Amino acid sequence: MLSTTTGYQTRAFLEAAQKLGLGVTFGTDRCHVLEDPWQDGALPLRFEDPEASARQIVDYAQGKPVHAVVSLGDRPTPTAARAAQRLGLPFHPPQAADICRDKYLSRQRLRCAGLNVPAAQRYRVESDPEQILATHGVRFPCVLKPLALSASRGVIRADGDSEFVRAFRRIRELLRAPDVRVMRESSNEFIQVEDYIEGDEVAVEAVADHGQLRVLALFEKPDPLAGPFFEETLYVTPSRLAPEVQDAVTETLRRAAEALGLFHGPLHAEFRIMPQSAFNAASPHERVWILEVASRPIGGLCSRALRFYSPENTKEHITLEELIIRLALDESVAAFAREPQASGVMMIPIPAEGVYEGVEGVEQALNTPGVWDVVISAKPLQKLVPLPEGSSYLGFIFARGESPQAVEQALRTAHGKLRFTVSPALPVLR
């Protein structure tokens, strides 16, 4: 099981593996100087060097048989793909895992396949944004983004020249931050500029099973994501989109997975559905635009919004993590389907930069009809940084209900009962 040191999902995957009676060895990118600093037998890997890291896993497997490789998040996936290939285990091919890590290369591949993707160009991070405007020209509105960061980190909309210059410089500073530079990713030497696509945004959780796509859930994002930043808050499923539009999303993802070469494992994809008014009698397929296809499951604790049942046992559900582990073991997961109830999650946004002191109203939020859990992941005295520089949330709210509308309302009502105390962060004097 490959993960970074800060992955939210590690515990959920470990619990799923233990439920199945599996032994687990972690591969992480933690300290490489100390020998087993956490005393858990984890392999110390460098995810920026997937070839060398894969060799370490193969060497380990000579002494202890490995039956499956599971990757949590974006960074470990190229390592997992190479290790699985050398061990003869089903996974996405290394080339597919690599291309999904780079938003520019994946855009090119999808465009060549005839799919709708925003027109994009990339520029070296040290480029002069004013010179870019003068020599290349930029269509507005546009979106600037890093190539390898996730969860909308560093993604900024610009509607004119001055906003473009400020956004480019702001992303440059983010990419020079220590926590980003330590990744040593070559794609972080570029900033991508692409057309802004108007419309509602949806996310799809799916798996590829030996090349066959299987959609697990289509999430709506009810809050408008129009910029200047793109902080995701609400995920609600099932979708209330027209059936023909949902079919178009599924078919577009199938074609995208095929174009990218994704073969076996989880997929998480993001789409924009352009409004009907933007076209003249457009078909649903023309309205579906791909923002991203990642060879990983949904991040954070959001997977807890999903439960799956098999026809043989409708009384006991399994988690997304268990489904992914079963798939990695090459078991059939075709019989599992998402629960009939609507469900959703709110990623509690950070309202402003500061130091987190505490929260009130958790019990009241838990008593909201439909809400079944509230998780505050922020820790006392933790420095909070909102998007576009930040990479975390205050916590998560989970709800189920008879309809997507009921779930959305429950999440919003519960959030309204929470009162966070955040003190201003003191400036550092130099």
TORRONU-568970 format. One record per residue: x, y, z of N, C-alpha, C in turn; residue in one letter. Coordinates in steps of 0.1 Angstrom, whole numbers, padded with zeros to 4 digits, always signed. Layout:
REM TORRONU-568970
XYZXYZXYZA ...
//
This chain:
REM TORRONU-568970
+0009-0012+0000+0000+0000+0000+0009+0012+0000M +0008+0020-0011+0017+0032-0012+0009+0044-0009L +0015+0053+0000+0008+0065+0004+0019+0076+0008S +0015+0088+0007+0023+0099+0012+0021+0099+0027T +0028+0106+0034+0028+0106+0049+0015+0114+0054T +0008+0121+0045-0003+0130+0050-0016+0125+0044T -0017+0113+0039-0029+0109+0033-0040+0106+0043G -0052+0112+0040-0064+0110+0049-0069+0096+0049Y -0067+0089+0037-0074+0076+0035-0066+0064+0040Q -0054+0066+0045-0046+0055+0049-0053+0046+0059T -0059+0052+0069-0065+0044+0080-0077+0036+0074R -0085+0042+0065-0096+0035+0059-0092+0023+0051A -0081+0025+0043-0076+0014+0035-0071+0003+0044F -0064+0006+0054-0058-0004+0064-0069-0012+0070L -0080-0005+0075-0091-0012+0081-0098-0021+0071E -0099-0017+0058-0105-0026+0048-0097-0038+0046A -0084-0036+0045-0075-0048+0043-0075-0057+0055A -0075-0052+0067-0076-0061+0079-0089-0068+0079Q -0100-0062+0075-0113-0069+0075-0112-0081+0065K -0105-0080+0055-0103-0091+0045-0093-0101+0049L -0086-0098+0061-0076-0108+0065-0063-0107+0058G -0060-0095+0053-0048-0093+0046-0037-0087+0054L -0024-0091+0052-0013-0084+0057-0009-0072+0048G -0005-0061+0054-0002-0049+0047+0012-0044+0050V +0019-0041+0040+0032-0034+0041+0030-0020+0034T +0034-0010+0041+0033+0004+0035+0046+0007+0028F +0044+0015+0017+0055+0022+0011+0053+0036+0011G +0061+0044+0018+0059+0058+0020+0071+0066+0016T +0069+0080+0015+0080+0089+0012+0084+0096+0024D +0084+0090+0036+0088+0096+0048+0103+0097+0049R +0108+0099+0061+0123+0101+0063+0131+0089+0057C +0141+0093+0050+0150+0082+0044+0163+0081+0051H +0165+0089+0061+0178+0089+0069+0177+0079+0080V +0166+0080+0088+0164+0071+0099+0159+0057+0094L +0163+0047+0100+0159+0033+0097+0145+0030+0103E +0135+0029+0096+0121+0026+0101+0117+0035+0112D +0116+0049+0109+0114+0058+0120+0101+0056+0128P +0091+0050+0121+0078+0048+0128+0076+0034+0133W +0086+0026+0131+0086+0012+0137+0074+0004+0131Q +0071+0006+0118+0060-0002+0113+0064-0010+0100D +0077-0011+0098+0082-0019+0087+0080-0013+0074G +0076+0000+0072+0073+0005+0059+0086+0007+0051A +0084+0005+0038+0095+0007+0028+0097+0022+0026L +0109+0028+0028+0111+0042+0025+0113+0044+0010P +0104+0051+0004+0105+0052-0011+0106+0067-0014L +0110+0070-0027+0110+0083-0032+0101+0083-0044R +0089+0089-0042+0079+0088-0053+0083+0097-0065F +0093+0106-0063+0097+0114-0075+0106+0106-0084E +0110+0094-0079+0118+0084-0087+0111+0071-0087D +0100+0070-0096+0092+0058-0096+0100+0045-0100P +0110+0047-0109+0117+0035-0113+0125+0028-0102E +0132+0037-0094+0140+0031-0083+0131+0026-0072A +0120+0033-0070+0110+0029-0059+0104+0016-0063S +0101+0014-0076+0095+0001-0080+0105-0010-0078A +0118-0008-0081+0128-0018-0079+0128-0022-0064R +0127-0012-0055+0127-0016-0041+0115-0025-0037Q +0104-0022-0043+0092-0031-0040+0094-0045-0046I +0099-0045-0058+0102-0059-0063+0112-0066-0055V +0122-0060-0050+0132-0066-0042+0126-0071-0029D +0117-0063-0023+0110-0067-0011+0101-0080-0014Y +0095-0080-0026+0086-0091-0029+0093-0104-0031A +0107-0104-0032+0114-0116-0034+0113-0124-0021Q +0112-0117-0009+0112-0124+0003+0098-0126+0009G +0089-0117+0005+0075-0118+0010+0065-0116-0002K +0058-0126-0005+0049-0126-0017+0039-0114-0016P +0038-0106-0027+0029-0095-0028+0018-0099-0037V +0005-0099-0033-0006-0103-0041-0014-0091-0047H -0011-0079-0042-0018-0067-0048-0010-0055-0044A -0011-0045-0053-0005-0032-0050-0017-0021-0051V -0018-0013-0040-0028-0003-0040-0021+0011-0038V -0025+0021-0045-0019+0034-0044-0030+0044-0039S -0026+0052-0029-0034+0063-0024-0030+0076-0029L -0038+0083-0036-0034+0097-0041-0026+0096-0054G -0022+0108-0058-0016+0110-0072-0001+0106-0072D +0006+0110-0062+0021+0109-0063+0026+0095-0063R +0020+0086-0056+0026+0072-0056+0022+0064-0068P +0012+0068-0076+0006+0060-0086+0017+0055-0097T +0025+0064-0102+0035+0059-0112+0044+0048-0106P +0048+0049-0093+0056+0039-0086+0048+0026-0086T +0035+0027-0082+0026+0015-0081+0025+0008-0094A +0023+0016-0105+0021+0010-0118+0034+0002-0123A +0046+0008-0120+0058+0001-0124+0060-0012-0116R +0057-0011-0103+0059-0023-0094+0049-0034-0098A +0037-0030-0100+0027-0040-0104+0030-0047-0117A +0035-0039-0127+0039-0044-0140+0050-0055-0138Q +0060-0052-0130+0071-0061-0129+0067-0073-0120R +0057-0072-0112+0053-0083-0104+0042-0091-0111L +0038-0087-0122+0027-0094-0129+0013-0092-0123G +0011-0081-0117-0002-0078-0110-0010-0068-0118L -0023-0069-0118-0031-0060-0126-0031-0046-0121P -0029-0036-0129-0029-0022-0125-0030-0014-0138F -0030-0001-0137-0029+0008-0148-0014+0007-0154H -0012+0008-0167+0001+0008-0172+0009+0020-0168P +0023+0019-0167+0031+0030-0162+0029+0043-0171P +0028+0041-0184+0026+0053-0193+0013+0060-0190Q +0002+0052-0187-0011+0058-0184-0010+0066-0170A -0004+0059-0160-0002+0066-0147+0006+0079-0148A +0016+0079-0157+0025+0090-0158+0017+0102-0165D +0010+0099-0175+0003+0109-0183-0009+0116-0174I -0015+0108-0166-0025+0113-0157-0020+0123-0146C -0007+0122-0144+0000+0131-0134+0003+0145-0140R +0001+0146-0153+0005+0159-0159-0007+0164-0167D -0013+0175-0162-0025+0180-0169-0023+0185-0183K -0010+0189-0186-0008+0193-0200-0007+0181-0210Y +0000+0171-0206+0001+0159-0215-0012+0152-0216L -0019+0151-0205-0032+0144-0206-0042+0152-0215S -0041+0166-0214-0050+0174-0223-0047+0171-0238R -0034+0170-0241-0030+0167-0255-0035+0154-0259Q -0034+0144-0251-0038+0130-0255-0053+0130-0257R -0061+0136-0248-0075+0136-0249-0080+0144-0261L -0073+0155-0264-0077+0163-0276-0074+0155-0289R -0063+0148-0289-0060+0139-0301-0071+0129-0303C -0077+0124-0292-0088+0114-0293-0101+0120-0297A -0102+0133-0299-0114+0140-0304-0123+0143-0292G -0118+0144-0280-0127+0147-0269-0126+0162-0265L -0137+0167-0259-0137+0181-0255-0129+0184-0243N -0118+0191-0245-0110+0196-0234-0107+0210-0236V -0105+0218-0226-0101+0232-0228-0088+0234-0235P -0088+0243-0244-0075+0247-0251-0065+0251-0241A -0053+0246-0241-0043+0249-0231-0029+0251-0236A -0022+0259-0229-0007+0261-0232+0000+0262-0219Q +0012+0257-0219+0020+0258-0206+0032+0267-0208R +0036+0273-0197+0048+0282-0197+0056+0279-0185Y +0069+0281-0187+0078+0278-0176+0076+0288-0164R +0077+0283-0152+0073+0290-0141+0081+0303-0139V +0093+0304-0145+0101+0316-0144+0097+0326-0155E +0088+0323-0164+0084+0332-0175+0079+0345-0169S +0080+0356-0177+0074+0369-0174+0060+0369-0179D +0050+0370-0170+0036+0369-0174+0032+0381-0183P +0038+0393-0181+0036+0404-0190+0041+0401-0204E +0052+0394-0205+0058+0391-0218+0049+0380-0225Q +0043+0371-0217+0034+0361-0223+0022+0368-0229I +0016+0378-0222+0005+0386-0228+0009+0393-0240L +0021+0399-0241+0025+0407-0252+0028+0398-0264A +0034+0386-0262+0039+0379-0274+0030+0367-0278T +0022+0362-0268+0014+0350-0271-0001+0353-0272H -0005+0363-0264-0019+0366-0264-0026+0355-0256G -0036+0360-0248-0044+0351-0239-0058+0354-0241V -0066+0344-0242-0081+0346-0243-0087+0346-0229R -0095+0356-0227-0102+0357-0214-0117+0354-0215F -0123+0348-0204-0116+0344-0191-0108+0331-0194P -0097+0330-0186-0089+0318-0186-0086+0313-0172C -0081+0301-0171-0077+0295-0158-0062+0292-0158V -0056+0296-0148-0041+0292-0146-0041+0282-0135L -0032+0272-0137-0031+0261-0127-0017+0254-0128K -0013+0249-0117-0001+0240-0117-0004+0227-0124P +0006+0219-0128+0003+0207-0136+0002+0195-0127L +0007+0195-0115+0007+0182-0107+0000+0183-0094A -0004+0195-0090-0011+0196-0077-0026+0192-0079L -0032+0189-0068-0046+0184-0068-0055+0192-0059S -0068+0189-0059-0078+0195-0050-0079+0210-0053A -0077+0214-0065-0079+0228-0069-0068+0237-0063S -0058+0231-0058-0047+0240-0052-0040+0247-0063R -0039+0260-0062-0032+0268-0072-0040+0272-0084G -0052+0268-0084-0061+0271-0096-0068+0284-0095V -0065+0293-0104-0070+0307-0104-0076+0311-0117I -0088+0317-0117-0094+0323-0129-0089+0337-0131R -0086+0341-0143-0083+0355-0146-0092+0360-0157A -0097+0372-0156-0106+0378-0165-0100+0390-0173D -0087+0393-0171-0081+0404-0178-0066+0403-0175G -0059+0413-0181-0044+0413-0181-0039+0414-0167D -0044+0423-0159-0038+0425-0145-0041+0413-0137S -0053+0407-0138-0056+0395-0130-0047+0383-0134E -0044+0382-0147-0035+0372-0152-0021+0373-0146F -0016+0385-0146-0002+0388-0141-0002+0384-0126V -0012+0389-0119-0012+0386-0104-0013+0371-0102R -0022+0364-0109-0024+0350-0108-0011+0342-0111A -0004+0345-0122+0008+0338-0126+0018+0339-0115F +0020+0351-0110+0030+0354-0099+0026+0346-0086R +0014+0346-0083+0009+0339-0071+0012+0324-0072R +0009+0318-0084+0011+0304-0085+0026+0301-0085I +0034+0310-0091+0049+0308-0091+0054+0308-0076R +0049+0316-0068+0053+0316-0054+0049+0303-0047E +0037+0298-0050+0032+0285-0045+0041+0274-0049L +0045+0274-0062+0054+0263-0066+0068+0264-0061L +0072+0275-0055+0085+0277-0049+0084+0274-0034R +0072+0271-0029+0071+0268-0014+0078+0255-0011A +0083+0254+0001+0091+0242+0004+0083+0229+0003P +0070+0229+0007+0062+0216+0006+0059+0212-0008D +0060+0221-0017+0059+0217-0031+0072+0213-0038V +0082+0221-0035+0095+0218-0041+0101+0205-0036R +0097+0200-0024+0102+0188-0019+0097+0176-0027V +0086+0178-0035+0081+0168-0044+0090+0164-0055M +0098+0174-0059+0108+0172-0070+0101+0167-0083R +0090+0173-0086+0083+0169-0098+0086+0179-0109E +0091+0174-0121+0094+0182-0132+0083+0190-0137S +0070+0185-0136+0059+0192-0141+0056+0204-0133S +0061+0205-0121+0059+0217-0113+0068+0229-0117N +0076+0227-0128+0083+0238-0134+0075+0245-0144E +0062+0242-0145+0054+0249-0155+0041+0253-0149F +0035+0263-0155+0021+0268-0152+0013+0267-0165I +0001+0261-0163-0007+0259-0175-0018+0270-0175Q -0021+0275-0187-0031+0285-0190-0041+0279-0199V -0054+0278-0195-0064+0272-0204-0077+0280-0204E -0085+0277-0214-0098+0283-0215-0106+0280-0203D -0114+0290-0198-0124+0287-0188-0137+0282-0195Y -0142+0271-0189-0153+0264-0195-0165+0267-0185I -0175+0274-0191-0187+0277-0183-0195+0264-0181E -0202+0264-0169-0212+0253-0167-0211+0247-0153G -0220+0238-0151-0220+0230-0138-0208+0220-0138D -0203+0217-0126-0192+0207-0125-0197+0195-0118E -0193+0183-0123-0196+0170-0118-0183+0162-0116V -0184+0152-0107-0172+0143-0105-0178+0129-0107A -0169+0120-0112-0173+0106-0114-0163+0097-0107V -0168+0088-0099-0159+0078-0093-0162+0065-0100E -0151+0059-0105-0152+0047-0114-0140+0038-0112A -0141+0026-0117-0130+0017-0118-0129+0012-0132V -0117+0009-0136-0114+0001-0148-0111-0013-0144A -0118-0023-0150-0116-0037-0147-0112-0044-0159D -0098-0046-0160-0092-0052-0172-0097-0045-0185H -0097-0031-0185-0101-0023-0196-0116-0020-0197G -0124-0025-0189-0138-0023-0189-0142-0012-0179Q -0148-0001-0183-0151+0009-0174-0164+0006-0166L -0164+0009-0153-0176+0007-0145-0177+0019-0136R -0188+0027-0138-0191+0039-0130-0197+0035-0117V -0191+0040-0106-0196+0037-0093-0206+0048-0088L -0203+0061-0091-0211+0072-0086-0208+0084-0095A -0219+0092-0097-0218+0105-0104-0222+0115-0094L -0212+0123-0090-0215+0134-0079-0218+0147-0086F -0228+0154-0081-0230+0168-0084-0222+0176-0075E -0219+0188-0079-0213+0198-0071-0222+0210-0071K -0232+0211-0062-0242+0221-0062-0237+0235-0061P -0226+0238-0054-0221+0251-0053-0215+0256-0066D -0217+0268-0071-0211+0272-0083-0196+0273-0082P -0189+0268-0092-0174+0269-0092-0170+0278-0104L -0171+0291-0102-0169+0300-0112-0156+0309-0110A -0149+0307-0099-0137+0314-0096-0139+0326-0088G -0129+0334-0085-0115+0332-0090-0108+0320-0085P -0113+0314-0073-0107+0302-0069-0118+0291-0070F -0114+0279-0068-0123+0268-0071-0123+0258-0060F -0127+0263-0048-0128+0254-0036-0140+0245-0037E -0138+0233-0037-0149+0223-0037-0155+0222-0023E -0168+0221-0022-0175+0220-0009-0184+0208-0009T -0195+0208-0017-0205+0198-0017-0203+0188-0028L -0204+0175-0024-0206+0164-0033-0218+0157-0030Y -0227+0155-0040-0240+0149-0037-0243+0139-0049V -0247+0127-0045-0251+0116-0055-0264+0109-0050T -0272+0105-0059-0270+0104-0074-0273+0118-0080P -0269+0119-0093-0270+0132-0100-0284+0135-0104S -0288+0147-0104-0301+0152-0109-0301+0156-0123R -0289+0154-0130-0289+0157-0144-0298+0148-0152L -0302+0153-0164-0310+0145-0173-0303+0132-0176A -0311+0121-0177-0304+0108-0180-0295+0108-0193P -0299+0116-0203-0291+0116-0215-0278+0123-0213E -0278+0133-0204-0265+0140-0201-0256+0130-0192V -0262+0123-0183-0254+0114-0175-0248+0103-0184Q -0256+0098-0194-0251+0088-0203-0239+0094-0211D -0240+0107-0215-0230+0113-0222-0217+0114-0214A -0218+0117-0201-0207+0118-0192-0200+0104-0191V -0208+0094-0189-0202+0080-0189-0195+0076-0201T -0201+0079-0213-0195+0076-0226-0182+0084-0228E -0182+0097-0224-0170+0105-0225-0159+0099-0216T -0162+0095-0204-0152+0089-0195-0147+0076-0201L -0155+0068-0207-0151+0056-0213-0141+0058-0224R -0144+0068-0232-0135+0072-0243-0122+0078-0238R -0123+0085-0227-0111+0092-0221-0102+0081-0215A -0108+0072-0208-0100+0061-0202-0092+0053-0212A -0099+0050-0223-0093+0043-0234-0082+0051-0240E -0084+0064-0243-0074+0072-0249-0061+0073-0240A -0063+0074-0227-0052+0075-0217-0045+0062-0215L -0052+0051-0218-0046+0037-0216-0048+0032-0202G -0058+0037-0195-0061+0032-0182-0067+0018-0183L -0062+0009-0174-0066-0005-0176-0072-0012-0164F -0067-0010-0152-0072-0018-0141-0069-0010-0128H -0080-0005-0122-0078+0003-0110-0088+0014-0109G -0087+0022-0098-0097+0033-0096-0094+0045-0106P -0105+0052-0108-0105+0064-0116-0113+0075-0109L -0108+0087-0110-0116+0099-0105-0115+0109-0116H -0127+0114-0120-0127+0123-0131-0136+0135-0128A -0133+0147-0134-0140+0159-0132-0144+0164-0146E -0157+0169-0147-0163+0174-0159-0170+0187-0157F -0171+0195-0168-0180+0206-0169-0191+0203-0179R -0203+0206-0175-0215+0205-0184-0219+0218-0188I -0215+0222-0200-0219+0235-0206-0234+0237-0207M -0239+0249-0204-0253+0251-0205-0259+0249-0219P -0271+0245-0220-0277+0243-0233-0277+0256-0241Q -0278+0267-0234-0279+0280-0241-0266+0284-0248S -0255+0277-0244-0242+0280-0251-0241+0274-0265A -0251+0266-0268-0251+0259-0281-0264+0261-0289F -0263+0258-0301-0275+0258-0309-0279+0244-0312N -0289+0239-0304-0294+0225-0305-0282+0215-0304A -0274+0217-0294-0263+0208-0291-0267+0195-0286A -0260+0184-0289-0263+0171-0283-0256+0171-0269S -0261+0162-0260-0255+0161-0247-0240+0159-0248P -0235+0151-0257-0220+0148-0258-0213+0161-0261H -0218+0170-0268-0211+0183-0271-0210+0192-0259E -0219+0190-0250-0219+0198-0238-0209+0193-0227R -0204+0181-0228-0196+0175-0218-0181+0178-0221V -0174+0185-0211-0160+0188-0213-0152+0182-0201W -0141+0176-0205-0133+0169-0195-0123+0180-0188I -0123+0180-0175-0113+0188-0168-0101+0180-0163L -0104+0167-0159-0093+0159-0154-0098+0144-0153E -0089+0135-0156-0091+0121-0153-0078+0116-0146V -0080+0112-0134-0069+0108-0125-0070+0093-0123A -0058+0086-0122-0058+0072-0120-0057+0069-0105S -0066+0074-0097-0067+0072-0083-0081+0073-0078R -0084+0070-0066-0097+0072-0061-0099+0086-0056P -0112+0089-0052-0115+0102-0047-0107+0105-0034I -0103+0117-0032-0093+0120-0021-0100+0123-0008G -0092+0126+0002-0097+0130+0016-0105+0119+0022G -0115+0123+0030-0124+0114+0036-0137+0113+0028L -0137+0119+0016-0150+0119+0008-0155+0105+0004C -0146+0095+0004-0151+0082+0001-0161+0076+0010S -0161+0082+0023-0171+0077+0032-0185+0080+0028R -0187+0088+0018-0201+0091+0013-0206+0080+0004A -0197+0070+0002-0201+0059-0007-0201+0046+0000L -0212+0038-0002-0214+0024+0003-0219+0015-0008R -0214+0003-0008-0218-0006-0019-0223-0019-0013F -0233-0025-0020-0239-0038-0016-0238-0048-0027Y -0238-0060-0024-0238-0071-0034-0252-0077-0034S -0257-0083-0045-0271-0089-0045-0272-0100-0035P -0260-0107-0032-0260-0118-0023-0262-0114-0008E -0258-0102-0005-0258-0097+0009-0262-0083+0009N -0275-0080+0010-0279-0066+0010-0280-0060+0024T -0276-0067+0034-0276-0062+0047-0262-0057+0052K -0252-0061+0045-0239-0056+0049-0232-0049+0037E -0228-0036+0039-0222-0029+0029-0207-0030+0029H -0200-0026+0018-0186-0025+0018-0182-0011+0015I -0170-0007+0018-0166+0007+0016-0159+0007+0002T -0157+0019-0003-0149+0021-0016-0135+0015-0014L -0129+0017-0003-0116+0012-0001-0116-0004-0002E -0126-0010+0004-0126-0025+0003-0128-0029-0012E -0137-0022-0019-0139-0025-0033-0127-0024-0041L -0119-0013-0039-0106-0011-0046-0096-0022-0043I -0095-0026-0030-0086-0037-0026-0090-0050-0033I -0103-0053-0033-0108-0065-0040-0105-0065-0055R -0106-0053-0061-0103-0052-0075-0088-0054-0077L -0079-0049-0068-0065-0050-0069-0061-0065-0068A -0069-0073-0060-0066-0087-0058-0071-0095-0070L -0077-0088-0080-0083-0094-0092-0095-0102-0089D -0103-0098-0079-0116-0103-0076-0126-0096-0085E -0137-0102-0088-0148-0096-0095-0155-0086-0086S -0157-0074-0090-0165-0064-0082-0178-0060-0090V -0181-0067-0101-0192-0064-0110-0205-0064-0102A -0206-0073-0092-0219-0074-0086-0222-0063-0076A -0212-0055-0072-0214-0045-0062-0220-0033-0068F -0230-0027-0061-0237-0014-0066-0238-0005-0054A -0238+0008-0058-0240+0018-0047-0254+0017-0041R -0254+0020-0028-0267+0019-0020-0278+0027-0027E -0290+0024-0025-0301+0031-0032-0304+0045-0026P -0300+0048-0014-0302+0061-0008-0293+0071-0014Q -0297+0084-0014-0289+0095-0018-0279+0097-0007A -0267+0103-0010-0257+0105+0000-0248+0117-0005S -0241+0122+0005-0232+0133+0001-0223+0137+0012G -0213+0146+0009-0203+0151+0018-0201+0165+0016V -0199+0173+0027-0194+0186+0026-0180+0187+0031M -0171+0192+0023-0157+0195+0027-0158+0209+0033M -0156+0211+0046-0158+0223+0053-0147+0233+0049I -0151+0244+0042-0141+0253+0037-0134+0261+0048P -0122+0266+0045-0115+0275+0054-0118+0289+0050I -0125+0297+0060-0130+0310+0056-0119+0320+0054P -0108+0319+0062-0097+0329+0061-0085+0323+0067A -0073+0329+0064-0061+0325+0069-0060+0328+0084E -0054+0319+0092-0053+0322+0106-0049+0309+0114G -0051+0309+0127-0047+0298+0135-0060+0292+0141V -0062+0280+0139-0075+0273+0144-0074+0271+0159Y -0085+0276+0165-0086+0274+0180-0096+0264+0184E -0107+0263+0177-0117+0253+0181-0130+0255+0174G -0140+0247+0178-0153+0247+0171-0164+0245+0181V -0175+0251+0179-0187+0248+0187-0199+0244+0177E -0208+0237+0183-0220+0234+0175-0219+0220+0168G -0209+0212+0172-0208+0199+0165-0220+0190+0169V -0224+0190+0181-0235+0182+0185-0248+0186+0178E -0250+0199+0177-0262+0204+0170-0262+0200+0155Q -0250+0201+0149-0249+0196+0135-0252+0182+0134A -0247+0173+0143-0249+0159+0143-0264+0156+0144L -0272+0165+0151-0286+0162+0153-0294+0167+0141N -0288+0172+0131-0295+0176+0119-0301+0163+0112T -0314+0162+0109-0319+0151+0102-0312+0148+0089P -0307+0135+0088-0300+0131+0076-0285+0130+0078G -0280+0138+0087-0265+0139+0090-0261+0127+0099V -0251+0119+0095-0247+0108+0103-0233+0109+0108W -0225+0119+0104-0212+0121+0110-0207+0135+0107D -0199+0140+0116-0192+0153+0114-0178+0150+0119V -0168+0152+0111-0154+0150+0114-0147+0163+0113V -0141+0168+0124-0133+0180+0123-0119+0176+0123I -0113+0178+0111-0099+0173+0109-0088+0183+0113S -0092+0196+0114-0083+0206+0118-0079+0204+0133A -0067+0207+0136-0061+0205+0150-0059+0218+0157K -0061+0219+0170-0059+0231+0177-0045+0237+0174P -0044+0250+0172-0032+0257+0169-0026+0255+0155L -0034+0247+0147-0030+0245+0133-0031+0258+0125Q -0021+0261+0117-0022+0272+0108-0031+0269+0096K -0041+0277+0094-0051+0274+0083-0047+0283+0071L -0047+0277+0060-0044+0284+0047-0055+0281+0037V -0063+0291+0033-0073+0288+0023-0067+0287+0009P -0076+0282+0000-0072+0282-0014-0069+0296-0019L -0060+0298-0029-0054+0287-0037-0042+0281-0031P -0036+0287-0021-0023+0282-0015-0026+0269-0007E -0037+0269+0000-0040+0258+0010-0042+0245+0003G -0042+0234+0011-0044+0220+0006-0052+0212+0015S -0060+0218+0024-0068+0210+0034-0081+0217+0037S -0089+0210+0045-0102+0216+0049-0103+0216+0064Y -0113+0222+0069-0116+0222+0084-0121+0208+0088L -0128+0202+0079-0133+0189+0083-0144+0184+0072G -0152+0175+0076-0162+0169+0067-0175+0166+0074F -0186+0168+0067-0199+0165+0071-0205+0155+0062I -0212+0145+0067-0217+0134+0059-0232+0133+0061F -0240+0130+0050-0254+0129+0052-0260+0119+0042A -0271+0113+0045-0279+0104+0036-0293+0108+0037R -0301+0105+0026-0315+0109+0026-0322+0102+0015G -0335+0105+0014-0343+0099+0003-0341+0106-0010E -0335+0117-0011-0333+0124-0024-0320+0132-0023S -0314+0136-0034-0303+0145-0034-0306+0158-0028P -0318+0163-0030-0322+0176-0025-0322+0176-0009Q -0327+0165-0004-0327+0163+0011-0313+0163+0016A -0304+0156+0009-0290+0155+0014-0283+0168+0013V -0285+0175+0002-0279+0189+0001-0284+0198+0012E -0297+0198+0015-0302+0206+0025-0296+0203+0039Q -0295+0190+0042-0290+0185+0055-0276+0190+0057A -0267+0189+0046-0254+0193+0047-0253+0208+0049L -0261+0216+0042-0260+0230+0044-0265+0235+0058R -0276+0228+0063-0281+0231+0076-0271+0228+0087T -0265+0216+0086-0255+0212+0096-0243+0222+0096A -0238+0226+0084-0227+0235+0083-0231+0248+0090H -0243+0253+0089-0247+0265+0094-0247+0265+0110G -0247+0253+0116-0247+0252+0130-0233+0252+0136K -0223+0251+0128-0209+0251+0133-0203+0265+0134L -0196+0268+0145-0190+0281+0147-0175+0279+0151R -0167+0282+0141-0153+0280+0142-0146+0293+0148F -0136+0291+0156-0128+0302+0161-0115+0301+0155T -0111+0312+0147-0099+0312+0140-0093+0326+0144V -0081+0326+0150-0074+0338+0153-0064+0342+0142S -0062+0355+0140-0053+0360+0130-0039+0354+0132P -0032+0350+0121-0019+0346+0123-0009+0358+0124A +0000+0357+0133+0009+0368+0135+0020+0368+0124L +0023+0380+0118+0033+0380+0108+0047+0376+0113P +0055+0370+0105+0069+0366+0109+0078+0378+0105V +0085+0383+0115+0095+0394+0113+0108+0389+0109L +0114+0395+0099+0127+0390+0094+0137+0401+0095R 
//
